[in-house]
Amino acid sequence: MTGAGRRAGAGAGLGRRRFLTAAGAIGVKALTGTAVAGSAAALDAAGAAGYVDVQLLNITDLHGYLSGPPARDAVITGADGATYTVGGVAHMATHLERLRAGWANSFFFAPGDLFSGWEFPAFSLSDEPTIEALNRLGLNFATAGNHEFDRTPGFLTEHMERGAGAAAEGAGVTHSFTDSAGLRFHGADFRYYSANVTAGQGDGTPVLPPYNIEWVSAPGGRRLPVGFIHLTALGTEGFPNSFQPGLRTSDEVAAADRCAALLKAQGVNAIVLSMHDGAVAGDAFDSGTAPSGPAYELALRVSADIDAIVTGHWHRAFTMMLPDPAGRPRPFVEAGCHGQIVNEITLRLDADTGAVVRELTTSTNHPNSHDVPEDPGLREVVDYWRGFARERAGRTIGRQRAPFRRQLSAAGESTMGNLVADWALWAAAQAPDPFDTSPRPVPAPPPADLALIALAPRAGRSVINTDLVAAPGEDAVTFERAWQAVGYGNPLVTASVSGAQLHDALEQQWATDARGALTYAPLAVSAGVRYSFDPARPAGDRVAPADVLIGGEALRPERVYRVVTTSYTLTGQDGYPALGGYREPVRHRRDMESFTAYVAALGTLEAAPTGRVSAKGGASVLPGQAGLLVPLDAPVQDLPTPVAAEEEAARDAGRRPVC
C-alpha cells in the first residue's frame, strides 16, 4: 500500500507531461483536466509511503440545475483546447463513484449556492428536489452561500437542514412534498456552516456553526482531525435576492484567521477553507492564470495555517497553487457552476502530527462529462421531480376576466404593470414568510402607502417577465403561468422614504445615457396613486409634487412615506438611486411565491385599466424615445422581453457577482 487512505494505483499514470503553473507549482496531464501539484514529489506514487492521504471532492453553485446547466454553460474548455459537454447530477453521481473508489478518507462538500436557482422543477418546489439529489450524491457538508439565504435564515436551518414544516402552510402545498421514494421531505443529510454570518446588529448571534472537524483513519487504528472553515460572501445581507435586514456578514479574513487559530488550539493541524466568494483566473477550467478578485486577495493574506482554499460564487473554473503568507504553496480552486465540474484535492498528512505536507498536495478539476453512463438512481430522482413539477404546473389557481399586457400606453403605463403594482401593495400587507424567524421591529412600522414597480429599468431586468393573457375561450390561470409571469427570486421590501425621495425617484424615470440620449425607464404605481408629468420639460423637472396624489393627497416632500418595491429597485440596482436612503426596511415574501399566492387569494383577476399616469399636453414618450414627443394616437410598443435570471447572473459575474 502506497499510503494510508490512498486508492490503489492513484499515481500510476502521472508524471508523463509536466509544466510550470502559478507560483512555480508543477502540473501534470491527468485523466481529464490537469492536476496541479505543490512539487514534483507530489506526482510520485512511491513517495506516498508513510503518509495519510485525504481526498477532498467539491462542487459549487449548483443552483438546482439537476438536469443540466443552461446552454451557455453546457460546454467547457481546457488549457489544451479540448472541450467537454458537461452537467447533470446523474452523470455526476457516476463520476463521484469512480473518483471515490479505493479511498478510505474521502469528503464531498460544497462552498455554497447549491439551491435557489432557476430550473423550474427545483425552484418551484421549494428546492426540495435539490436537497434530495445532494443527499443521494453523498454530500457531507456545505458552506452557506448568499443564495442559501434567499428565502429566510429559518428556511435554511429549520426546513432545508432539518425538514421541519411550517404550521401556517400545509405540507405538500408550498413545501414538504413527497420525494421520489414516496416519503415526506426530511431535510438534508448534511449540515451547513458559516463563520461570518450573524443575526442582529454588531457581533450578533451566529446563524450557523463556523467550522466542522472531520476525522480520517491513520495507521495503527488512530484518527487524525481535518478542520473545515466556512465563509459566506461579504455583503450577502444587502444582495437583492438574499436581502435580509436582520443579518450581518463580517470581514472574511478576520473570521477565517480566528477559526484557524481556534482549530490549531484544538490540535487540528490540517485546515481547509471553503468560501463562498471567488475570483477570475483565466478561461481554461483545468488551470489558473493571472488571478484577480476578492478570493485571490484573501488567499494571499489569510492565515498560513490554512492548507487549501476552495472558492465559489463567481461561477468561474480554475485550479492552481498560490503561496500563503509564509511562501508555501496551497491549492486555490473553483469548480465552475451548475454542475460543470468536480474538483479533487489530495492532501497528504504526516501520519504522526496530522499536518499537511504541502509539497505533496495535488488538485484537479474533473469535468462532469457525458462520456460516462448516468447513474440510474439519480436519473430516477431527476425524472420524478420533473414529472411532479409538470403536473403541478398545470393546476388552475385562479381565473382572469381581462388580458394583462406589458404594452405601454401613451403615458408609459401598462395593464400588466398596474396588476403587478397592486400585487406588491397587497403583498406588503400579508403575514411574513412562515419560515421567517427574524425579530420584527417594535413597534411595527406603518403599512405601505404605495407600490413602485420598475417596468423597463436601465440596468438589470423588470420583475415582470411575460404578459398574462389567456388562450382563446379560456380564463384559467395555471400555477406555471403565474409563476413564470412575475418574478426572479427577488423579495419585496417595504421601507420608509421621504416625499422628496419619492419625487426624485419619479424624476429618475428620465435620464441621459452615455451617448447623450434621453432615456425613459417607467415606474408602475399602485391603485390610489395618480400623477402627471410634463414631457416638454427637461429631465429632472417633469413631475411637480403637487401633481402627485397618494390616497387623494398631494405629495409632501417633507413627509415620510412607506413604499414597497423589489429589493433590487430599493437598493438602487436598476437606476433609481433616490430610494437608496431608505429606513426601517421590512422584508416580505419572494416575488414568484407571493404572486402565485396573490392570484390564488383573489380567485379572479379583474381588469387593471390605465389612467394612473398622464402626460400633460397630449404627448407621449415611449421607451428609448424619451426626447421625442409622440402623438397620443401613435402606436405603442411592447417592452423588450427581459433576459432570463441566469443570464442576469452571468452579467453580474462580470462585476462583483451577487449570485
SVG drawing of the C-alpha trace seen along z (x, -y; Angstrom):
<svg xmlns="http://www.w3.org/2000/svg" viewBox="-64 -72 74 74">
<polyline fill="none" stroke="black" stroke-width="0.4" points="0.0,0.0 1.5,-3.4 -0.1,-5.4 -2.9,-5.1 -6.2,-6.2 -4.8,-6.3 -6.5,-4.5 -4.5,-1.8 -2.6,-2.9 -3.6,-6.5 -0.3,-7.7 0.2,-5.1 -0.4,-7.4 1.2,-10.5 4.4,-12.2 4.1,-11.9 3.9,-15.7 5.0,-18.3 4.9,-22.0 5.0,-25.1 1.8,-26.6 1.2,-29.5 3.7,-30.1 6.1,-27.6 3.9,-24.6 4.0,-21.5 1.2,-20.4 0.6,-17.1 -1.9,-15.9 -4.3,-13.6 -7.4,-11.6 -9.4,-14.7 -8.2,-18.1 -4.9,-19.0 -3.6,-18.1 -1.6,-20.9 0.8,-19.9 2.8,-21.6 6.0,-20.0 7.2,-17.2 7.4,-14.9 3.6,-15.0 3.3,-13.2 5.5,-10.3 3.2,-7.5 6.0,-5.7 6.7,-8.8 3.3,-8.5 4.5,-5.8 4.2,-6.8 1.6,-9.5 -2.1,-9.6 -3.9,-10.6 -7.2,-12.5 -9.4,-13.1 -11.5,-16.3 -14.2,-16.4 -16.2,-19.6 -18.7,-21.3 -20.1,-24.8 -23.0,-26.9 -25.2,-24.1 -28.3,-26.4 -30.7,-23.5 -29.7,-22.6 -30.3,-18.9 -31.0,-18.0 -28.1,-20.0 -26.9,-23.6 -28.3,-26.3 -27.0,-26.0 -24.3,-28.6 -22.7,-26.6 -23.0,-23.2 -19.6,-23.1 -16.3,-23.9 -12.8,-24.2 -9.5,-23.0 -6.0,-24.5 -5.2,-22.3 -8.3,-23.4 -10.2,-20.2 -14.0,-20.7 -16.4,-18.7 -20.2,-18.6 -21.0,-18.7 -23.7,-18.8 -26.5,-16.9 -26.4,-15.1 -27.0,-11.7 -23.6,-11.9 -22.1,-13.5 -23.1,-10.5 -21.2,-8.2 -18.1,-10.4 -18.2,-10.6 -18.4,-6.9 -15.4,-6.4 -13.4,-9.2 -14.1,-7.8 -13.2,-4.2 -10.5,-2.9 -10.3,-5.8 -10.6,-5.3 -10.6,-9.0 -12.8,-11.0 -15.1,-14.0 -17.5,-15.6 -18.5,-19.2 -19.6,-22.5 -18.8,-26.2 -22.4,-27.3 -25.3,-28.3 -26.4,-24.7 -30.1,-25.6 -32.1,-28.7 -31.7,-28.8 -33.8,-28.9 -34.6,-25.4 -38.3,-25.2 -38.7,-21.8 -36.4,-22.6 -37.2,-26.3 -40.9,-25.9 -40.8,-23.1 -39.0,-24.9 -35.7,-23.5 -36.5,-20.2 -35.5,-18.2 -32.0,-19.7 -31.7,-18.5 -32.8,-15.0 -30.3,-14.9 -27.5,-16.1 -28.4,-13.5 -28.2,-10.8 -24.8,-12.1 -23.5,-11.8 -22.7,-15.4 -21.0,-15.5 -21.3,-19.3 -21.7,-22.7 -20.9,-26.3 -23.8,-28.7 -23.7,-30.9 -25.7,-34.1 -28.5,-32.2 -29.0,-29.8 -30.4,-32.9 -32.7,-33.9 -35.8,-32.8 -35.1,-33.2 -32.4,-32.0 -35.1,-30.0 -35.9,-28.3 -32.3,-27.2 -31.8,-26.0 -35.3,-24.6 -36.6,-23.3 -33.7,-22.6 -31.5,-21.2 -34.0,-19.6 -37.1,-19.1 -39.4,-20.9 -42.7,-22.2 -44.4,-25.5 -47.6,-25.4 -49.1,-28.3 -48.9,-26.4 -50.0,-22.8 -47.4,-20.2 -47.5,-19.4 -48.9,-22.8 -45.8,-25.1 -43.3,-22.7 -42.7,-19.3 -43.5,-17.5 -43.4,-13.7 -39.9,-12.7 -39.0,-10.1 -39.0,-7.4 -42.6,-8.2 -41.5,-9.8 -42.2,-13.3 -39.2,-15.7 -37.0,-15.1 -34.3,-17.7 -30.6,-17.5 -28.4,-14.6 -25.6,-17.2 -25.1,-20.4 -24.5,-24.0 -21.8,-26.2 -20.6,-29.9 -18.1,-31.7 -19.1,-35.2 -22.9,-35.4 -24.6,-36.7 -28.1,-37.8 -28.8,-41.3 -26.5,-44.3 -22.8,-44.3 -21.3,-40.9 -24.7,-39.3 -25.6,-35.6 -24.0,-33.2 -26.6,-31.8 -24.6,-28.7 -21.6,-26.9 -18.4,-28.4 -16.4,-25.2 -16.5,-21.5 -13.9,-18.9 -13.8,-15.6 -11.7,-12.6 -9.6,-10.4 -8.2,-6.9 -4.4,-6.6 -2.1,-3.7 -2.5,-1.8 -6.2,-2.5 -5.5,-6.1 -7.6,-9.0 -6.4,-12.4 -8.5,-15.6 -9.1,-17.8 -10.8,-21.2 -13.0,-23.0 -13.7,-26.7 -16.6,-28.3 -17.2,-31.8 -20.2,-33.5 -19.8,-36.3 -19.3,-39.6 -22.4,-41.8 -24.9,-38.9 -27.5,-40.7 -27.6,-43.5 -27.6,-41.5 -31.0,-41.7 -32.1,-38.1 -30.7,-37.4 -31.7,-40.8 -32.0,-40.1 -32.0,-43.2 -31.7,-41.0 -28.3,-39.5 -24.8,-40.8 -21.7,-39.4 -18.3,-40.2 -14.8,-40.5 -13.8,-37.3 -10.1,-37.3 -10.7,-38.1 -13.2,-35.3 -11.0,-32.7 -8.0,-33.7 -10.0,-33.4 -11.3,-30.0 -7.8,-28.8 -6.4,-29.8 -9.2,-28.0 -8.7,-24.8 -4.9,-24.9 -5.6,-25.3 -7.7,-22.1 -4.8,-20.2 -6.1,-20.3 -3.1,-20.6 -4.9,-20.2 -7.2,-23.0 -9.3,-23.7 -11.1,-27.0 -14.4,-26.6 -15.5,-30.1 -18.5,-31.5 -16.5,-34.2 -14.5,-33.8 -12.0,-35.1 -11.2,-35.0 -8.1,-33.0 -8.2,-32.5 -10.7,-30.8 -9.4,-27.2 -11.3,-25.1 -8.2,-22.9 -5.6,-25.6 -5.2,-29.0 -3.6,-32.2 -3.5,-35.9 -5.9,-35.5 -7.8,-38.5 -10.8,-39.1 -11.7,-39.1 -10.9,-35.4 -7.5,-35.9 -6.8,-38.9 -7.9,-36.8 -5.7,-33.9 -2.6,-36.0 -3.4,-37.3 -5.3,-34.6 -3.6,-32.5 -0.7,-30.3 -2.3,-27.6 -4.9,-27.1 -3.7,-24.4 -6.2,-24.7 -8.7,-27.3 -11.9,-26.2 -14.0,-29.1 -17.3,-29.7 -19.8,-32.5 -18.2,-33.8 -19.2,-30.9 -15.6,-30.5 -13.4,-27.5 -9.7,-27.3 -7.2,-25.2 -3.8,-26.4 -1.3,-26.7 -0.8,-30.1 1.8,-30.9 0.5,-31.6 1.9,-34.5 4.8,-32.2 5.6,-31.4 4.3,-27.8 2.1,-26.6 -1.5,-25.7 -4.4,-24.9 -6.6,-27.7 -9.6,-26.4 -13.1,-27.0 -15.3,-24.4 -17.4,-26.5 -21.2,-26.4 -24.4,-24.5 -22.8,-21.0 -20.0,-21.5 -17.0,-20.3 -16.0,-18.1 -12.8,-19.4 -10.5,-16.9 -7.8,-17.9 -5.5,-15.3 -3.9,-16.2 -1.1,-14.1 -0.9,-14.2 2.1,-13.4 1.0,-10.2 2.3,-11.4 1.3,-15.1 -1.6,-15.2 -0.1,-18.2 -0.4,-18.6 2.8,-18.1 2.1,-21.0 4.7,-19.9 2.8,-16.7 -0.6,-18.3 -2.4,-18.0 -5.6,-19.5 -7.6,-18.5 -10.8,-19.9 -12.6,-17.0 -15.3,-17.9 -18.7,-16.4 -18.6,-15.0 -21.2,-12.9 -18.8,-10.1 -19.9,-8.0 -23.3,-6.4 -25.9,-8.2 -26.4,-6.8 -29.9,-5.2 -30.8,-6.2 -30.1,-9.9 -31.8,-9.7 -34.9,-8.5 -34.7,-11.4 -34.5,-13.9 -37.3,-12.4 -39.6,-12.1 -39.3,-15.8 -39.7,-16.9 -42.9,-14.9 -44.1,-16.2 -43.4,-19.8 -45.1,-19.3 -48.3,-18.1 -48.3,-20.9 -47.6,-23.5 -50.9,-22.8 -53.1,-23.2 -55.6,-26.1 -55.0,-28.6 -57.3,-31.4 -59.3,-33.0 -58.8,-36.1 -61.5,-38.4 -59.2,-40.5 -55.8,-40.3 -52.8,-41.9 -50.1,-43.1 -46.7,-44.8 -47.6,-47.0 -47.3,-50.7 -49.9,-53.3 -49.2,-56.8 -48.3,-57.8 -46.0,-54.8 -48.5,-52.6 -49.4,-49.0 -52.2,-46.8 -49.6,-44.2 -47.6,-46.9 -50.7,-48.0 -51.6,-44.5 -48.1,-43.8 -48.1,-47.1 -51.4,-46.2 -50.0,-42.8 -47.0,-44.4 -49.2,-46.6 -51.3,-43.5 -48.1,-41.5 -46.9,-44.2 -50.0,-43.7 -49.6,-39.9 -48.1,-37.8 -44.4,-37.2 -42.9,-34.0 -43.8,-31.3 -40.1,-30.4 -39.1,-33.9 -37.9,-33.7 -36.1,-37.1 -37.4,-39.6 -39.7,-42.3 -39.3,-45.9 -41.1,-47.1 -43.2,-49.0 -44.1,-47.7 -43.6,-50.3 -46.8,-51.6 -48.1,-49.7 -47.1,-50.6 -48.7,-53.7 -47.9,-52.8 -46.0,-50.5 -43.5,-51.2 -42.6,-48.6 -39.8,-49.1 -41.3,-48.3 -38.2,-48.7 -35.2,-49.5 -32.0,-50.8 -30.0,-48.1 -30.9,-44.5 -34.4,-43.4 -38.1,-44.0 -39.8,-41.8 -42.4,-41.3 -41.4,-38.5 -44.4,-37.9 -47.9,-39.1 -50.7,-37.3 -53.1,-36.5 -55.5,-33.6 -55.8,-31.4 -59.0,-32.0 -62.0,-30.6 -60.0,-30.0 -59.8,-32.1 -57.8,-29.7 -54.6,-31.0 -52.3,-28.0 -49.6,-27.8 -46.9,-27.8 -48.3,-30.8 -48.5,-32.9 -45.0,-31.7 -43.4,-32.5 -45.1,-35.8 -43.7,-37.6 -40.5,-37.3 -36.9,-36.0 -36.5,-35.2 -36.4,-38.8 -38.2,-39.7 -40.5,-42.6 -39.4,-45.2 -41.4,-48.0 -39.3,-50.9 -39.6,-54.5 -38.6,-57.2 -39.3,-60.9 -41.7,-62.6 -38.6,-64.3 -37.1,-60.8 -40.3,-59.6 -40.4,-62.7 -36.8,-62.3 -37.4,-58.6 -40.2,-59.6 -38.0,-62.2 -35.3,-59.5 -37.6,-57.7 -35.9,-60.1 -32.1,-60.2 -29.4,-60.9 -27.3,-57.9 -23.6,-57.9 -24.3,-59.0 -26.3,-62.0 -29.7,-60.5 -32.6,-60.9 -34.0,-57.5 -37.2,-56.6 -37.5,-53.9 -41.1,-53.9 -42.3,-53.0 -45.8,-51.5 -47.7,-52.8 -50.4,-51.0 -54.0,-51.9 -54.6,-55.0 -51.7,-56.8 -52.1,-59.3 -49.6,-61.6 -48.9,-63.6 -45.7,-64.6 -44.7,-67.2 -42.7,-65.7 -41.9,-69.2 -39.8,-69.9 -36.2,-68.9 -35.3,-65.7 -35.3,-66.2 -38.1,-68.7 -41.0,-66.8 -43.0,-65.9 -44.4,-68.6 -45.0,-67.4 -48.5,-69.0 -49.3,-66.7 -48.6,-63.5 -51.6,-62.3 -51.2,-59.5 -54.5,-58.5 -56.0,-61.6 -53.5,-64.0 -50.7,-65.9 -47.1,-64.6 -45.4,-66.4 -41.6,-66.4 -41.1,-66.6 -43.4,-63.7 -42.3,-60.1 -44.0,-57.5 -43.9,-53.8 -43.1,-52.4 -43.0,-48.7 -40.9,-47.6 -38.4,-44.9 -35.2,-44.8 -33.4,-45.2 -35.1,-48.6 -34.9,-49.7 -31.1,-49.1 -30.5,-51.2 -29.6,-48.3 -31.7,-49.3 -31.4,-53.0 -33.5,-54.8 -30.8,-55.8 -33.1,-58.3 -34.6,-55.4 -31.2,-54.4 -31.5,-56.3 -34.4,-54.2 -35.0,-53.4 -36.9,-50.7 -36.9,-48.0 -39.3,-45.1 -38.8,-42.2 -41.8,-40.3 -42.0,-37.1 -40.2,-36.4 -41.9,-37.5 -42.9,-34.3 -44.2,-32.7 -46.0,-35.8 -47.6,-36.5 -49.0,-33.0 -50.4,-33.4 -52.0,-36.7 -53.7,-35.1 -55.0,-32.2 -56.2,-34.6 -58.1,-36.9 -59.5,-33.9 -60.4,-36.1 -58.2,-38.8 -60.3,-41.7 -59.2,-44.3 -56.4,-46.8 -57.2,-49.8 -54.6,-52.5 -55.1,-56.1 -52.9,-56.3 -50.3,-58.3 -51.0,-61.0 -48.8,-63.2 -49.6,-66.9 -50.2,-68.4 -51.4,-65.3 -47.9,-64.0 -46.2,-60.7 -42.7,-59.4 -42.0,-55.7 -39.0,-53.7 -35.9,-54.7 -37.6,-57.8 -37.8,-60.0 -36.7,-63.1 -39.4,-62.8 -43.0,-64.0 -45.2,-61.2 -48.9,-61.9 -51.4,-60.1 -52.7,-58.1 -49.2,-56.8 -48.7,-53.0 -47.4,-51.9 -44.7,-49.4 -44.1,-46.3 -41.4,-46.3 -38.4,-44.2 -38.6,-40.6 -36.2,-40.6 -33.3,-38.2 -33.6,-35.1 -32.5,-35.2 -29.4,-33.1 -28.3,-35.5 -28.7,-38.3 -26.5,-36.4 -23.8,-36.0 -23.7,-39.7 -23.4,-40.2 -20.4,-37.8 -18.6,-40.3 -18.5,-42.8 -18.9,-41.7 -21.4,-38.8 -24.4,-38.6 -25.2,-35.0"/>
</svg>
